[in-house]
């Protein structure tokens, strides 16, 4: 036992506010009450203690920080009374402190040795509400006030958490400082303020008290403390690790699971011994009924390391497949602990080869199914002891739950991608499908003979239509295909010249004539006919010619094979010119699609609506907005105006980005932008046969007809196409919407993304449609702000 002053709290002390003195008076009262209420046989030690204290006080004065040595016998006696004589644990972290445990003055060697380590008091500020800046000591002070003077327990834990840090500042252990206030007295300097207990807890949180209300009601400077506290450090790494895992479980949906598992490794550090002990947990993802392993989170695993090849692609070997079917704990230790045997396993040789000295594999089971695999291993001796094993055992249930939650979140993200990107049942309308499906199940369960799935219909929705088209895409594609054919014909001509060096042969003369014939015929037929002739020519003429040439010209075999490769894998990349076009088209559509995704995010963030895209040589899209799709949100026509304004902005951004993109494309492509504004709402229904939404009713079919017939429409009395490069064409029927449209256009012009000139146009009549009008806007190609 030692007399030593050690500061336990670095925070501002409650002493700042109040009188807080070290005193034996509460201990005297305890001894006197014990003598009065106890049996005569129990009086000896308390009587002796009282007499001894009086003797010391007579010589050295009352107990204070400056005469502790005089009271050393009494301090030892307090230790003996508070700790069982049978318990001789040499590592007992016990001490006496000032009333609020700010400073210790007497304790065990183990206590002071621990205090000499890097122990950091856990800050409470992150747990308190804004404005409630309480230290641990202040919170303890309030707890005493409410328990002793108001008779109301706060249910707050009477302890302070300390982090044990390593040299790198990482947490390697947790210790709770448990505090016994038995010998602490608290007094009010003035009349106690009246407190409405209901108000103290009107803002529920983790604590019973709303600490903002507590601080504004009770002032610490109105109270004083005297006595001393008995404190004990208790190692609580497992408990706090469990709490931290539980807390991050709540944030799982917001995590990238790679970062999540990285954070989990840090959280697990206090459980593991040695800096080189490796923690590896990987969830067992299932895709299409088979395990799916992500190398970036399983690369530390010993168990499945041999299942990866040099390219990090995964294959399930027989040993691993057997383990996943019948999972079990695997324990391996070069220096096995007493009473614990190594597990006989098919992986023993694999573990040994890895250089691991201690290894533990625990299958994580949730609801009787394997949810993941936990591995702990070290290449140093004695890193897996009984204490670590017991701690891991306590954490296995929460880690199993965690692993299951990660797999469920992974599956949910896959489902979200499929719903959003690959099906028409989007989140905005899925509630309706759920409702219809639930009604159908009810009818079946009630044995309704007329049970059927009702139509999914949304009434009175406002459509927004847009189309981004790649200008002259068909002409460019056809020209690319013909250029590829022309290149191949030139290669054939070069081969014929090579083979003719030894004289004219019948095979060469006949095939050369066929090449001239097919080339001339292409000038007088349509492209579709040309394609049929080209394909037939290469299948029925070129391939037989090459096979015969190999037999008749064995000395030229190497030359023949060289040209043959070019005929069928043109320039080592397939159809070269066509590939240039397809690559350029794909990159252009990617830019368009990304911009439309931003537009869709804007819409869904303001009023969830139905959004569907169609791929052509560009992209078309329909958006349906209305209260029948989002009944939980009040609908206002102003949403339509806002979305139409954003639609024009989106089109302008697409025009700008594709304009700048063409400089880096293999083949320069340009786009046109078209919007159609329908004057009224329509009804749509889901067509089960085509798995998509379509207009409902003959009146609304006109909307679909107009969409299909305006893509190549011309300006009235001219041959000029409405859609032009670097411009946005907006087709409308009714002048009623023109006023709102012009307000939106003015706001967009103020942004600088379009030019001031607006073209007002009348359009030619097309089959079944007359009276169409349009506005055409020019995009400001110098605009640069894409924020």
Protein Blocks (a to p, Z undefined) as FASTA:
>chain_A
ZZddddfbfbdcfklmmccdddfklmmmmmmmmmmmmcfklmmmmmmmmmmmmmmmmmno
padfklmmmmmmmmmmmmmmmpcfklmcfkbccddddfkopaccbdcfklmmmmmmccdd
ddfklmpcehiacdfklmmmmmmmmmmmnopaehiacddddddddfkopafbdcdddddf
klaccddfbdcddddfklmmmpgcfbfbdfklmmmmpcfklpccedddddddddfklmmm
mmmmmmmmmmmmmpcfklmmmmmmmmmmmmpgcjklccdddddddeehiacddfklmmmp
mklmmmpcfkopacddfklmmmmmmgcdddddfbacehiacdddfklmmmmmnopabdcd
ddddeehiafbdcddddfbehkbcfklmmmmmmmmmmmmmmmmmmmmmmmmmmmmmmmmm
mmcbdfklmmmmmmmmmmmmmmmmnopakbccdddddehiacdddddddehklmmmmmmm
mmmmmmmmmmmmmmmmmmmmnopcfklmmmmmmmmmmmmmmmmccfklmmmmmmmmmmmm
mmmmmmmmmmmmmmlmmmmmmmmmmmmmgghnajfklmmmmmmmmmmmmmmmmmmmmmmm
mmmmmogcdddddddfbdcddddddfklmmmbccdfklmmmmmmmmmmmmmmmmmmmmmm
mmmgfbdcdddddddddfbdcdddddfklopacdedjklmmmmmmmmmmmmcccehiabd
fbdghiacdddfbfklmmmmmmmmmmmmmnopacfbdcdddddddehiahiacddddddf
kbcblZZ
